[in-house]
Amino acid sequence: MNIGQLSRLSGASARSIRHYEKAGLLVSTRQSNGYRTFSPDAVRRIQHIVRMIRLGFSLEEIATFSPCMFTNASNVVCPNAREAHREKLADVERQISELEARRVRLLETLSTPRE
């Protein structure tokens, strides 16, 4: 399928698809006219990439994921996926803690009487 079809089916923009390909997350072949052609499984792969981005993973992180993290079987749990998600959760919790401390400092500053 061409990039326009892939965009419509996956919900990702053509620009994003090119970006994912440049990052090594997608593979295409080139037709004689230079147009990209993608396999049907690219739709699912892009949807998975978008889900991972929404969870906070960077493209660089996604590129290091084991192939098992991209399986279509919903009942298969990839051990690497669990660990990566645990690490991301710990990072998010650390960020929340830092933001909460920053919030408290701001509230204290605002509650201090003005001169």
N, C-alpha and C positions, 0 to 999 in steps of 0.2 A: 504494500500500500504506500501511497505517497505521503508527504508530510502533512498536507491539508486533510487527508482522510484520517490520518493518525491523530491530528489535532482535534478533529470533530469527535472521534470515538473515545479519546482519552480525557478530553476536557482541558488539556494543556495547550498553551499557545505554541505556534510554530517556533517562535523565538526560544521558548523554554526547551522545546525538543532539541533544537540545535545546541543549546547550552548543555543539556544532559549528554548529548552525543560527544561534544567537545570534552566533557569531563570524564568520558570513558564509560558512562553508565548505559549507553545505548549503542547498538551497532546498526549501520545501514550499508547498503550497497549502492553504487552509483549506476544509473542508466547511461546509455550512450549520450543522452542530452544533458547529463550532469545532475539530473534530479536524483534525490535520495529515494530509496525504496526500503521500507521497513517490513519485518515479518509480523504476522498477526499477534504474536506474543508480546510485541512491544507495547500494546495497549495496556496490558496488565502490569508490565514492568513500570511504565510511566505512572500508573495509578499507585503502585507501591512506592515509587520514588517520592511522589507528592505526599503520600501519607507519612513517610519517614521525615520529610522536610517539615511537615506540620508538627511532628513530635519533637522537632528541634535539632535533628541531625543535619550536618552540613553535607554538601556534595562530596567533599573530601572523605568524610566519615563513611558515607554510603558506598563510595568506591572501594573501601577496604572490606566491606562486608563479605562474608562467605557466601558462595552461591546458594547454600541452603536457605539463606534469608529471603531468597526470591522465588522459592517454590510456590506453586499454585495450590498445594494441598493445605487446606485450612486446619486439618487435624494434626499436621506435623509441626512440632515445635522444635525449632533449630536452637541448639544449646548456645550458639554464638549470639543469636537474637536476644535471648534472655539476658545474657551478660551485658550486651550493648545497651539494652533498655534499662537495666539496673544502673549502669554507669550514668546514663543520661538522666535518669530520675534523681540520682544523687547530686548531679550537677545542678539540676533545676531546684532541688531543695536547698542547696547551698546559695544559689542566687536569690531565692525567696528570703532566706535568712538575712542575707546582706541587705536586701531591699527593705526588709522590715526594720533592721537596725538603722538604716538611713532615714526611714520614715519617722522613727522615734526621735532621732536627732533633730529633724526638721520641725516636728511638733514641739519639741522642747524649745527650739530657737524661736518659734512663733509665739509661744506662750510666755516668753521672757518679756517683762515690762519694758517699754521703750523709754528712752531718756528724753 
